[in-house]
Each structure stands twice: as C-alpha cells, then as structure tokens.
C-alpha cells in the first residue's frame, strides 16, 4: 500500500531486499567497507591521525577536491583545546557553489559531515553569516543550514551529521551551496567521511509487517505494515544510543565507523533505572539471521533496566525522549539482549514498549524471542505529521512491565536505540534550523527612557500594543526595585569570596575530564555534569559554559556574585567556580531528584508521583503565608523566569532554585 502525507509518498511493501546473505553473518566479525574516505577539509595534503585513531587526508591537492582555488582554507579564530584538532581545527570555506567528487563503488554509502561553527580567518568569515545547503545527487541533505544555530540549540561546541544514501553511479558528488538570502552567506565544512555500508535496514527478522505509530487519519490503535527501502530511500541518523553504557567510538564500531552515544542525557526525569554490563560468563552470540554489523558487541554488552523493586517499577515508565523534525517518517530501531543472571528463562521478564503513548510492542520477552545472550532488534515506523505550529516534536520511547503475563520479575530492559529520518518524496532530508537563542541583555533605555514624562506614557498606552508592552515592562521593574530594598535584608548575606575557587584540574578530576557519560543535562549555558569532589565525599553538579553560549563572562560573574550573597533553603547552594584558562565553570550541590518540570509539566504516560510534585511545586509559594519576608523575595526572583526547569528537587522532595533569569541578574546583583 502507499502512504500519502502532503509531500510524502512511501511505498510500503512486503519484504526488504537485502544486499547480503544473512546466514553468512554467524561467524563474522567487523564489516570491511570497500570505500573508506576521511577528508580533513582545509588541511594540507598528507595523512594525520585523529584522537580516536582514524587516518584523515588533507583536501589540499586531493583528487577529491578539484579546482579549490576559488575556495578558502581557514582555521578557527579561537581554537578551544578541548575540541579534537582533527578534523575541527581546519575548514574549507565556499562563497560560491562547490562540489567534492569521490570515486566509489555504486551502492549504499554513509556520508558524514563535521562542523565546528567558529569565526574564521581573523573574523573575515563570521559564523552567524554561514547559511548553506548540501546535496548528494537527487538528495537534499541540508537546506539553509546554520551550524551555529544547531550547535547552540544542542549546547555543543561542534556537531556532525550522518546520512545514508544510495549511489547508483561510480562518482559521489557532494555539493555545498551558500544561501542566497544573505549576501555575506558562505558554506563551510571541517571534515567529510564517505564509508560504504551494507544493507543495515534489511528485514533480517523476516517479519512480514512491523508496527506503524502515528496516522494521517487520527487512528490511535497501532497499525502493522510491510516496509521496504528502495534505491530512492535515504536516511538521516537522528540518534544512535548505547543504552546503559558509555560512548562507543567510531574505531570500536563493527566496521561502519558509527558513534554510539551515551543514553543518559536522553532519559526523562529522575527515574533512570539501573545500568549493568554483561555477566563475565555470558558470551554474546549473534543468531544466523542477524549480521554482527547491525550493532557492535559493545552495545549488546551493556543494558539499562528499571531496577529490582517491582512495586517501584509498576508505578513508572523507563523513558527516553528524542526531539525530531515534523513532517517526516522515522525508523526507530530498538536493540535487546538478556546478558545477566538470573534472567535466563522464558517469562522471567516481560514488558511493553510504548512510542508516544501508543503500544508498539506488547508483552515482549527477550528470552522467548532470541535467547540468553542473543542479540535481537525490533523496528518501528513512526509518522511525525506536520500539523502543529512547532517545527519539532518529541519522540517518547517508554518501557513498562507487562502485568498480564505474570512474569517472575516486573521489569524491562533495553540495550540500544537508533532513530533514522526517511527522505520525503522529493528526496529532501533537511529540516528547519532551530530558533535563535533568546537574547540575554535588555536595553534599559528602551524600557525607561531618560527624561520620560507621564504624558509620554499615556500617549503610548493610548497607542495600544506599544503601550501594553511598556506597561508590562514597568510591572517587572516595579517588582525588581521593590526587591532592591528587601532581598539583601531578608536573606543571609555573605561576601562574594565565600565561594570556593576550583582549579581546572580539580574540575576535570571531578568529572573524569568532562566525560560524556557524566552529562546529566544541557542548557543555554552549556553542559551539566555530575561529579564528585573532596575525595568522593560530596556529589556536585558542574555547569561548564560553552564557547558558543550567548551567556557570557558578565553573566557568569554576576551569578557567582549573586549566589554567593544569597543563602536560603529554596536556593541550590553554589559550592564554587572555576575561571582558569578562560573557562566558565559553576559548581553546585547535586540534587538527586531532577527538576520540577520532570515531576509536573511533562505529559503523564502512565503513573506519576503527582502528589510529591505538587508538594514540591508549592514550596516556593509558601512565602505568602510562612516566613514571608525571606521566602517571598526568593520566590519573586525565580518567578520572573517562569521555568520549572529552574527548580530542582532535593532528597526531601523540596524544590530549590537552580538558576536565576539571566536577563535580570545584573539588576538584582546591584540591589
């Protein structure tokens, strides 16, 4: 049958034609690609090893980069020492369309593009001006793409994009085209990977149909469809997660040079379950029907489960959230393997899998489907229709014990997650840029003009919209200036130097050199890591400012100064900071139970700790009845942000303010 959705037409057929013989995979190890090209753009000819052991070739004088005289070889104006030198410390810049040409054997190819959005060549090329498109043959990979906006939205310093395309000729042409909407627009790329690949999207499970989640006809019941990729099908990798384990580097993948990210930052709320490796006595045994390159042993060798407490497990879902573009179909692949005792027999662990509140897999028993120590996977097709105002939407993947099966253990487990975007009927894979981050400064001259008179305000108010905006601004200012007289009187005041000054080496030691496995959140300021200080006796949350963050040194200093002065039971205490080597690092006491948003504002999938969330939410509002002077002022400051993610929950289910509205920090600090 065919599925039609505006710009989409997908042929969903009975079987998938695989380009390999699945039965040959039983004793295989890593896949050996016919093409394996790693191009270090902007670098001189010759090979250099990246920190993960890959050999990258410079594009100057390369056969892949003809006629580069009209392009610019550039280096970032600032070279962050924490960013890998290869391929991110050189770039190729294009002011007009340019095409790299790669001789290849026809077939499926991974195309990976690496970007470090910095200002280049003494500010001649500014990152904020870079908007461009990228195409391969009939496929549009990126359109009006801004690496800067994308990296800022993700709170990453550098990013990569991975695509899977089918090349029918002996030449892969990769074209970069600056956008025409900006006269200063330019395209750039730091690194390009071209790696031939087998048919990993094959139906190795031999299922005639797989679940379809989402519908154009408002059908909420799960449908089952036959699905086939064709030579016109292309994919973008949205997420590839090693569930329960650390990041798997490209060199440790099973021959396809994929990176598998740590899953912890995608988990919803504080209910993260437990992680565990395979038992030492367990050997991962791939079945005859599944080739080893589907996912490496590292992925099937770690897992995350809900935990040993059945009563707890029955009252929550183990959930991952991944944000995707609307208007596309997605292939969701979930990897499973029972790898630890005592789960060795059928009906010892049975669970359901929900995708955005729809049942995707019912009563799933990994042992029944595969066996002990045997890798298996399940595919799900999901439609994210373009019917909302937002250009992006969350995919929720949730696991919950299946009670009706009466298993020996009320639990669920998962080893890996992959999410792929499918191209539309025009060959497009490109989504919109994320919106720019909100500005963190306010022009006070526009809020309170000098020498303004009452008559001027009356005229503005009579003017309608402008007057309304000014009136709202005045309300905020009135609150702030009222706080000026009271905040420091009602909160315990202490000198700014009460905060501890950490060295950069201490910060690195506390976070295992800012290990990605310890990331517990991201925001406009940067990444947040869980760490330990003082010999492991104190757990802390460490916010490391991103070089791309628009919250700069002034706001960093203001937060240190302000949180050093304010002490209250509804404020997360600032332990200290680090500003060595131009770093912007803030160290707070770690709050183990997540944010108030996690307990209140996210959709409730099954059951939630609603009562405790409400109790936590009411804490900052106690200022109107108890200890009015202290609590009301602290609440007023935080309420200006109107973000439940600014409140964290401590072990006593008490809410505390994690951070202040940055646009108001400079005003509060001088009260």
Secondary structure, DSSP 4 states (H G I P E B T S, - for coil): -EEEETTEEEE--S----SS-GGGGTT--S---S-EEEEETTSPSSEEE-TTS-EEEESTT-TTS--GGGSEEE-BSS--TTS-HHHHT-EEEESS-EEEEEE--SEEEEEEEEE----BTTTTB-GGG--EEEEETTEEEEEEE-HHHHHHHHT-SSEEEEEEEEE-SSEEEEEEEE-TT-TT--EEESEEEEEE---TTS-TT--S-EEEE--TT---SPEEE-----TT--EEEEEEEETTS-PBPGGGSSSS---BEESGGGB-SS---EEEEPPTT------TTS-GGGS-HHHHTEEEE--S-HHHHTT--EEEEEEEESSEEEEEEEEE-B-STT--STTSB-EEEEETTEEEEEEE-HHHHT-BT--EEEEEEEEE-S-SSSSEEEEEEEEEE-TTTT-SB---EE-EEEEEEEP-TTSB---PPPPPPPP----HHHHS-TT--HHHHHHHHHTSHHHHHHHHHHHHHHHHHHHHHHHHHHS----GGGSEE--HHHHHHHTTTT-GGGEEEE-SSEEEEEEEETTTTEEEEEEEE-TT-SS-HHHHHHHHHHHHH---TTBPPEEEEE-GGG--EEEEE--TT-BHHHHHTSPPSS---HHHHHHHHHHGGGGGTSSHHHHHHHHHHHHTT--GGGEEE-TTS-EEE----HHHHHHHHT-
